[in-house]
Amino acid sequence: MNTDLNSQMGSPRAVSGEGWATIAGVIGSALLVAKKLVSPKPAKAEPVSRAEFYAEMMATRERINAIHLAILEKLDANHRELLAALERQATRINGLETGLARVDERTKE
């Protein structure tokens, strides 16, 4: 044992960039493993019986049919509205044509 107080101690080695990357990789891997072990397991889905499946399928079909009927009713209402507007325009055009024919007859005389 050396009792000399002035003796030189060995200098600590500097850690290179690869060393830091290795340390970070080890810490990251340890955190990922810990997270996987601690996280709760997902619940397994319960199998659905054939009767439940068909009941849900029929309910979905009924909802689709109801939506389809609502869309058809809306289309019919829009169609009736367009036909009424077209009829009003036809009446207006007929009136304008009649007036124009009268003016045309007056100018020919």
Secondary structure, 3 states (H helix, E strand, C coil): CCCCCCCCCCCCCCCCHHHHHHHHHHHHHHHHHHHHHHCCCCCCCCCCCHHHHHHHHHHHHHHHHHHHHHHHHHHHHHHHHHHHHHHHHHHHHHHHHHHHHHHHHHHHC
